């Protein structure tokens, strides 16, 4: 059950609802999860800078169980970076991804923690 935050300094009118839905589907595909288990939050207009400038930038924070090897995170990075650049026109060197792989007992839905 991935929990994902896409944060960008682009204004709201530059990131469509269609992109939000496409990102959800792409994440499900890349992470090998059912899309109904993927939660995606999109935050536009954030005050983000990188390298001391405010050129267009985004951060994609992915929390997903069992995403805990460099092979997995590199594969996700390789698939998601061009997808994001294609849809947002943010250059690849301004697309920042971070990954967290909590233990199942650290994630809950429907009033219950996830079991192995």
MORACOR-V686515 format. One record per pair of residues at least 4 apart in sequence whose C-alpha atoms are under 6 Angstrom apart, sorted by sequence separation. I is the first residue (numbers start at 1). GAP is how many residues later the second one is. If there is no record, write none. Layout:
[[I	GAP] [I	GAP]]
//
This chain:
[[19	4] [27	4] [28	4] [49	4] [70	4] [76	4] [77	4] [82	4] [84	4] [85	4] [108	4] [28	5] [49	5] [85	5] [108	5] [28	6] [85	6] [107	6] [108	6] [28	7] [107	7] [105	8] [105	9] [104	10] [104	11] [12	32] [11	33] [68	33] [10	34] [11	34] [56	34] [67	34] [5	35] [7	35] [9	35] [10	35] [66	35] [1	36] [2	36] [3	36] [4	36] [5	36] [6	36] [7	36] [8	36] [9	36] [61	36] [63	36] [65	36] [1	37] [9	37] [57	37] [58	37] [59	37] [60	37] [61	37] [62	37] [63	37] [64	37] [65	37] [8	38] [9	38] [59	38] [63	38] [9	39] [8	49] [8	50] [7	51] [7	52] [6	53] [6	54] [5	55] [5	56] [4	57] [4	58] [3	60] [2	61] [2	62]]
//
